[in-house]
Amino acid sequence: MEFINLNKVKSWAKEYNGDYSMYFPKDIEDIKSLISNNKTIISAGGFRSYGDSAISNYIINSKHFNKIIDFDEKNGILKVQSGVNLDQLINFIVPKGWFLSVTPGTKYATVGGCIASDVHGKEHHKYGCFSECLQKIKLLINENEIVEFNKKSHHDLFCATCGGMGLTGFIIEAEIKCKKIKSNQIQFKKILSNRLENIFSTFEKYHDYDYSVAWIDTIKNNGDYRSIFNCGNFSNNLDLSFPKKKRNNINIPFKIKIINKFTIKFFNKFYFFLNKFTKKSGTIFFDKFFYPLDKIKNWYRLYGKNGFIQYQFVIPKSNSIQAITEILDFINTSGVFSSLAVLKLHSKENKNYISFPIEGYSLAMDFPISNKISKILKKIDELVLHHGGKIYLTKDSILDENNFKKFYPNHGEVKKVVKKYKISKFNSFQSLRIGIND
Ligand SMILES: Cc1cc2nc3c(=O)[nH]c(=O)nc-3n(C[C@H](O)[C@H](O)[C@H](O)COP(=O)(O)OP(=O)(O)OC[C@H]3O[C@@H](n4cnc5c(N)ncnc54)[C@H](O)[C@@H]3O)c2cc1C
């Protein structure tokens, strides 16, 4: 087994300094021996989570669990190891006329990470979370035992594992149901608005599109908030080819604080203005539509030495307009600003104990880390709680135990499952902070 000592580990949003041992097991026996050492360990995949959910002093990295085991091309059932990332998967299945039923906004997340965070994407209002397309999970729960299960066979273990942030064991393999496509192009539509209220009616109007998402300018402009709505479906144009030459991603080589209130204000104005003159409908390569942020590697370095925080909350539909307006107004008077904000529509919640989406709207906002930000976000926690919402754990780095337990009233079920199945203690800095598994 490969092993390295590190004095920093990177999540997508910041660096964590300390003493870390990162293990790269080659097989299950390696993981069993790590578990039997009785250390506090956590599994990790692509480190595309924004906070400390994949961070602990002892980390098991799934890098070597990177095989596509089998693909039933007739029914679109993919059997893969947990460390396979979505980039690998789509390169394999798109030319065969299949796509992921559910995908987050990064293709560098692994299958294990997608299950543990029960990720959602631009399709949630129609197809739900990642767990909805999961047919089977193979999970190492302690040094002796591997369980293979699905939603029916071990309902409680399934509900605790999907969205359970790695606390029920190491996900070894999974079977995923894919979605049939005829083209690698998305037929898109784009709508600009100067009023926040309009964006909600636009989402509802275009509800039948498979994919929808909106960019929001969170800096108030003429007393309101601008937005750019995008929706789309896979085209029927029968082209499944991949471009021969892949464009390289841009790497931010060092920390340089470019993102500040002035540059964001300027960027938002420019971006909105530019979009007035670009195509309002047409086709776009799927990669550009789903994964625009993957083009920039080490994005957090643009925020200077501290990095940033992403805060994603969801509010039930009945309160969404009021709550989101209230929260944006609060941010505009609080002296902080969000550099990037994305709004999504969600369908009904699933039964998983600590999955994030509920029927309503979620807003994800990036904030540069500053002295003020924790206090401001605590106040926003109160607004989210008041409006019956919750915040997303895979983006979190500062939530406290008290609020976590209010946001996720079923959290105790995860602990019950850990006890019932005699699962070894898996803990991240996050799980210890918010007391999920203590
Ligand atoms: C640009 C960008 C866009 C994103 N867009 C979205 C989005 O639209 N929707 C969304 O839901 N998320 C989104 N995310 C978040 C991301 O999809 C999730 O954080 C996902 O879990 C990351 O997968 P990973 O492999 O990097 O996991 P990591 O960050 O390494 O780990 C995340 C969690 O998964 C657990 N885990 C990882 N591997 C295993 C395993 N083998 N066994 C058990 N547990 C494991 C870890 O313990 C941890 O709790 C985005 C992230 C980025 C960077």
The ligand as an ORCA input file, in Angstrom:
! r2SCAN-3c Opt
* xyz 0 1
  C     -16.847     22.701     -9.321
  C     -17.715     21.849     -8.419
  C     -19.068     21.742     -8.694
  C     -19.875     20.953     -7.874
  N     -21.195     20.857     -8.165
  C     -22.003     20.104     -7.402
  C     -23.381     19.947     -7.703
  O     -23.889     20.492     -8.689
  N     -24.136     19.154     -6.903
  C     -23.602     18.496     -5.822
  O     -24.353     17.777     -5.151
  N     -22.289     18.614     -5.512
  C     -21.490     19.392     -6.272
  N     -20.156     19.508     -5.965
  C     -19.645     18.781     -4.793
  C     -19.118     17.384     -5.142
  O     -19.877     16.792     -6.154
  C     -19.200     16.500     -3.905
  O     -18.497     17.091     -2.845
  C     -18.654     15.080     -4.114
  O     -18.878     14.330     -2.956
  C     -17.160     15.117     -4.401
  O     -16.705     13.801     -4.686
  P     -15.197     13.411     -4.334
  O     -14.904     12.095     -4.911
  O     -14.296     14.517     -4.671
  O     -15.342     13.248     -2.752
  P     -14.436     13.830     -1.585
  O     -14.485     15.303     -1.604
  O     -13.106     13.189     -1.589
  O     -15.300     13.294     -0.332
  C     -16.610     13.779     -0.116
  C     -17.332     12.839      0.869
  O     -17.423     11.531      0.296
  C     -16.860     10.561      1.165
  N     -16.244      9.523      0.319
  C     -15.449      9.684     -0.757
  N     -15.089      8.488     -1.264
  C     -15.658      7.537     -0.485
  C     -15.651      6.111     -0.477
  N     -14.981      5.373     -1.383
  N     -16.340      5.473      0.509
  C     -17.035      6.170      1.441
  N     -17.075      7.515      1.471
  C     -16.403      8.196      0.532
  C     -15.853     11.315      2.000
  O     -15.623     10.667      3.237
  C     -16.565     12.657      2.179
  O     -17.475     12.583      3.236
  C     -19.321     20.280     -6.757
  C     -17.956     20.394     -6.499
  C     -17.163     21.169     -7.323
  C     -15.695     21.273     -7.024
*
